[in-house]
Amino acid sequence: LGVQAVGQHVSELSNSFAQMLEMGAVLEDVAGTIHVHPTLGEAFHEASLRALGHAIHI
């Protein structure tokens, strides 16, 4: 699992990125994590679900 992010307010996601990388998370781990609503972290969650073919809002 790796992360590349560019954009306004992307620093809000750095904690989630770092935590997932530190724990050696795989895509299913990210998709199974509960993210606070409403935050940009939800986009991280939704992107993970999309990669697994289970997106809810895209």
CORWO-V103641 format. One record per residue. RES is the residue in one letter. PHI is phi as a letter, one per 40 degrees, with the letter a starting at -180 (999 if undefined). PSI is psi as a letter, one per 30 degrees, with the letter a starting at -180 (none if undefined). OMEGA is omega in whole degrees, -180 to 180 (none if undefined). Layout:
BEGIN
res: {RES:RES}
phi: {PHI:PHI}
psi: {PSI:PSI}
omega: {OMEGA:OMEGA}
END
This chain:
BEGIN
res: {L:G:V:Q:A:V:G:Q:H:V:S:E:L:S:N:S:F:A:Q:M:L:E:M:G:A:V:L:E:D:V:A:G:T:I:H:V:H:P:T:L:G:E:A:F:H:E:A:S:L:R:A:L:G:H:A:I:H:I}
phi: {999:b:b:b:a:b:i:c:g:c:c:c:c:d:c:c:d:c:c:c:c:c:c:g:c:b:d:c:c:c:c:c:c:c:b:c:b:c:a:c:d:c:c:c:c:c:c:c:c:c:c:c:g:b:c:c:b:b}
psi: {k:l:k:k:k:k:l:k:g:f:f:f:f:e:e:e:e:e:e:e:e:e:g:h:k:l:e:e:e:e:f:f:k:k:k:k:k:k:l:f:f:e:e:e:e:e:e:e:e:e:f:f:g:g:k:e:f:none}
omega: {176:-175:169:-178:178:176:-179:177:-179:178:177:-178:-173:179:178:179:-178:-180:-179:179:-179:-178:179:-176:170:-175:180:177:180:-179:-179:-179:177:-180:-179:178:-8:177:175:178:177:178:176:179:-178:177:177:177:180:179:178:180:-177:-177:-179:-171:-178:none}
END
